[in-house]
Amino acid sequence: MIVQIYSMTSVADAVATAEAGAGLIGVVVAEPGTVPEGIGAEAARGILAAIRPRSRGIALSLSDDRDEMCAMVDAVRPDIVHVAAREIEPEDCAWIRSRIAPVRLLRAIAVRAGETVIEADAHQEVADYLMLDSGAKGLPFASAGGETHDWSVSRTIVERSRIPVILAGGLTADNVAEAIAAVRPWGVDSFTHTDLPGRRGQKDLARVRAFVAAALGGFAATIDSGRT
């Protein structure tokens, strides 16, 4: 059971987030101006080096080219690579995973009625983790829009999945314990609601600490309920 926090743009925020108890800390590696939280490979490598060994680092590529993703992994040296582009097929994930080993692969899937369970099933043998995020048709990847989705779909996937599942999408310190109770994921993720308002990629450390505390409390309560 783990707490994942995206998206770091400074060593100071990343270290403080690790100290708060986040086990996975994410960076978005992108060309300047692509997304507000995008940083270069050198900056990403420095951030992820600073959080070890307290936390593990995860790097998100927005590319839909598998060679570019592998080149990013070589440059950044994360513990996990986050694959989000919808154009990447399960066979591509298998190829990337083999190429980057021992770095692990997390596949993000947008939760949409009638599609998500099939997609999750197709990635069971080609990914190390799944992340269920909110999404809408027409977007090229699972969104970071700060909105929740149908947790009952996510619960179904968790129950079927043979690999760990991270729940994302609109989670806050106020609803994360409820989400954990409803979905029973291996991990939870926060990006939008732990940023400073209107400043993507710059963390509000009070919100980070509150989210981590609420998530860890939610996991503990779920474990306790399973014993009774």
Residue pairs with C-beta under 8 A, 6 or more apart in sequence:
1 186
1 187
1 219
1 223
2 23
2 24
2 166
2 186
2 187
3 21
3 22
3 23
3 24
3 187
3 188
3 189
3 190
3 211
3 212
3 215
3 216
4 22
4 23
4 24
4 25
4 26
4 58
4 166
4 168
4 187
4 188
4 189
4 190
5 17
5 22
5 24
5 25
5 26
5 189
5 190
5 191
5 194
5 203
5 208
5 211
5 212
6 26
6 27
6 28
6 37
6 60
6 144
6 189
6 190
6 191
7 26
7 27
7 28
7 37
7 60
7 144
7 191
7 200
7 201
8 14
8 17
8 25
8 26
8 27
8 47
8 201
8 203
9 27
9 37
9 39
9 43
9 47
9 201
9 202
10 47
10 202
11 46
11 47
11 50
13 202
13 203
13 205
14 25
14 47
14 48
14 50
14 51
15 50
15 51
16 203
16 205
16 208
17 25
17 51
17 55
17 203
17 205
17 208
17 212
18 25
18 51
18 54
18 55
19 54
20 205
20 208
20 209
20 212
20 213
21 212
21 213
21 216
22 55
22 208
22 212
23 55
23 56
23 187
24 55
24 56
24 57
24 58
24 80
24 187
25 47
25 48
25 51
25 55
25 56
25 57
25 58
26 57
26 58
26 59
26 60
26 82
26 191
27 39
27 43
27 44
27 47
27 48
27 57
27 58
27 59
27 60
27 76
27 78
28 35
28 37
28 38
28 39
28 59
28 60
28 62
28 201
29 38
29 39
29 40
29 41
29 44
29 59
29 60
29 61
29 72
29 76
30 38
30 39
30 61
30 62
31 38
32 38
32 40
34 62
35 62
35 200
36 200
36 201
37 200
37 201
38 62
39 47
39 201
41 72
41 75
41 76
42 75
44 59
44 76
44 78
45 75
45 76
45 77
47 57
48 57
48 59
48 76
48 77
48 78
48 79
51 57
56 79
56 80
57 78
57 79
57 80
58 78
58 79
58 80
58 81
58 82
58 106
59 72
59 73
59 76
59 78
59 80
59 81
59 82
60 81
60 82
60 84
61 68
61 69
61 72
61 81
61 82
61 83
61 84
61 85
62 84
62 85
62 141
63 69
63 72
63 85
64 85
64 86
64 87
64 88
64 140
66 88
66 92
66 95
66 96
66 99
69 81
69 83
69 96
70 96
70 99
70 100
72 81
73 81
73 100
73 103
77 103
78 103
79 103
79 104
80 103
80 104
80 105
80 106
80 128
80 129
81 96
81 100
81 103
81 104
81 105
81 106
82 106
82 108
82 131
83 93
83 96
83 105
83 106
83 107
83 108
83 127
84 108
84 141
84 142
85 140
85 141
86 110
86 139
86 140
86 141
87 140
88 96
90 122
90 123
90 126
91 126
93 105
93 107
93 123
93 126
93 127
94 125
94 126
96 105
97 104
97 105
97 126
97 127
97 128
104 128
104 129
105 126
105 127
105 128
105 129
106 127
106 128
106 129
106 130
106 131
106 166
107 123
107 126
107 127
107 129
107 130
107 131
108 130
108 131
108 133
108 141
108 142
108 168
109 116
109 119
109 120
109 123
109 130
109 131
109 132
109 133
109 142
110 116
110 133
110 134
110 135
110 136
110 139
110 141
110 142
110 143
111 132
111 133
111 134
111 135
111 149
111 150
111 153
111 154
111 169
112 135
112 136
112 137
113 150
113 153
116 132
116 153
116 157
117 153
117 156
117 157
117 160
120 130
120 132
120 157
120 160
120 161
121 160
123 130
123 163
124 161
124 162
124 163
127 163
128 163
128 164
129 163
129 164
129 165
129 166
129 186
129 187
130 157
130 161
130 163
130 164
130 165
130 166
131 142
131 165
131 166
131 167
131 168
131 189
132 149
132 153
132 154
132 157
132 165
132 166
132 167
132 168
132 169
132 185
133 142
133 143
133 144
133 149
133 168
133 169
133 189
134 142
134 143
134 145
134 147
134 148
134 149
134 168
134 169
134 170
135 141
135 142
135 143
135 149
136 143
142 168
143 169
144 191
144 192
145 169
145 170
145 192
146 169
146 170
146 191
146 192
146 193
147 169
147 170
148 169
148 170
148 171
148 175
148 179
149 169
149 170
151 167
151 179
151 182
151 183
152 182
154 165
154 167
154 183
154 185
155 182
155 183
155 184
157 165
158 165
158 183
158 184
158 185
158 186
159 184
164 186
164 187
165 185
165 186
165 187
166 185
166 186
166 187
166 188
166 189
167 179
167 180
167 183
167 185
167 187
167 188
167 189
168 188
168 189
168 190
168 191
170 192
170 193
171 179
171 188
171 189
171 190
171 193
171 211
172 190
172 193
172 211
173 193
173 207
173 210
173 211
173 213
173 214
174 214
176 188
176 190
176 211
176 214
176 215
176 218
177 214
177 215
177 217
177 218
177 221
178 218
179 185
179 188
179 218
180 188
180 215
180 218
180 219
180 221
180 222
181 218
181 221
181 222
181 225
184 222
188 215
188 218
190 208
190 211
192 200
193 207
193 211
194 203
194 204
194 207
194 208
194 211
195 201
195 202
195 203
195 204
195 207
196 202
196 203
196 204
197 204
